[in-house]
Amino acid sequence: MSVIVLVPGVLRAESGGQGRIEVPAGGTLGGVLDELARGWPRLERRIRDEQGQIRRYVNVYINGEDCRLLAGSESSVPDGAEIQVLPSVAGG
């Protein structure tokens, strides 16, 4: 059982250049991010803060649904799901 984490170009330096990372399904988003931390700790640190919470400027979607509108890190992640990570971009 596994899920796919889609990594945007701006974070690919932290994922060894990979745009798609397959990780074991963790049951919850937090579990998936724990698995991601094992193989790509720098990427996971860009997604979660020191308390393990998703950073406020990072949006995470599970099969296209904003995890914050679900149950945050406790959101259920089914086998085969796609998790998309999108950091906010600021500029002017």
C-alpha atoms as one frame of an Amber mdcrd trajectory, in Angstrom:
protein
   0.000   0.000   0.000   1.362   3.373  -0.973   0.488   6.952  -1.858   2.065
   9.453  -4.226   3.316  12.816  -2.971   3.465  15.406  -5.767   6.334  17.835
  -5.202   6.243  21.255  -6.903   9.307  22.585  -8.701  10.134  25.043  -5.929
  10.623  22.156  -3.449  12.360  19.656  -5.719  15.816  20.560  -4.437  14.646
  19.026  -1.148  13.398  15.862  -2.885  16.482  15.114  -4.943  14.794  16.542
  -8.028  11.849  14.163  -7.856   8.405  15.469  -8.741   6.592  12.309  -7.602
   7.536  10.376  -4.495   5.909   7.076  -3.632   5.712   6.467   0.116   4.002
   3.772   2.184   0.441   4.698   3.074   0.333   5.971   6.615  -3.443   5.875
   7.135  -3.489   9.584   7.946  -1.786  12.594   6.413   0.422  12.828   9.500
   1.461   9.215   9.017   2.317   9.831   5.371   4.383  12.877   6.320   6.171
  10.776   8.969   7.078   8.289   6.227   8.189  11.143   3.983  10.462  12.391
   6.793  12.293   9.052   6.855  13.470   9.352   3.255  13.366  13.096   2.643
  13.738  14.909   5.971  14.581  18.278   4.397  11.403  18.182   2.313   9.281
  17.242   5.318  10.744  20.151   7.312   9.587  22.520   4.579   6.052  21.136
   4.976   5.764  20.838   8.783   7.040  23.005  11.605   8.958  21.930  14.708
   5.697  20.922  16.435   4.732  18.665  13.529   1.983  20.989  12.276   1.601
  21.824   8.601   3.153  25.236   8.049   0.532  27.918   7.552   1.949  28.975
   4.182   1.876  25.421   2.798  -1.294  23.983   1.305  -1.679  20.208   1.205
  -4.353  18.470  -0.850  -5.453  14.853  -0.610  -6.971  13.736  -3.917  -7.690
  17.399  -4.672  -9.260  18.247  -1.282  -7.664  20.801   1.025  -6.573  18.928
   4.155  -7.462  21.943   6.307 -11.097  21.544   5.297 -10.925  17.874   6.235
  -9.148  16.966   9.483  -5.691  18.491   8.924  -2.891  16.071   9.791  -5.496
  13.569  11.002  -7.158  13.433   7.574  -7.626   9.930   6.271  -5.411   9.014
   3.308  -6.595   6.007   1.290  -4.209   3.662  -0.466  -3.293   5.025  -3.893
  -4.097   8.634  -2.981  -2.255  11.591  -4.455  -1.044  14.208  -2.015  -0.179
  17.543  -3.554   2.016  20.027  -1.685   1.742  23.684  -2.698   3.692  26.344
  -0.813   2.299  29.855  -1.064   4.151  32.209  -3.356   4.449  35.875  -2.493
   5.789  38.688  -4.547   4.928  41.941  -6.038
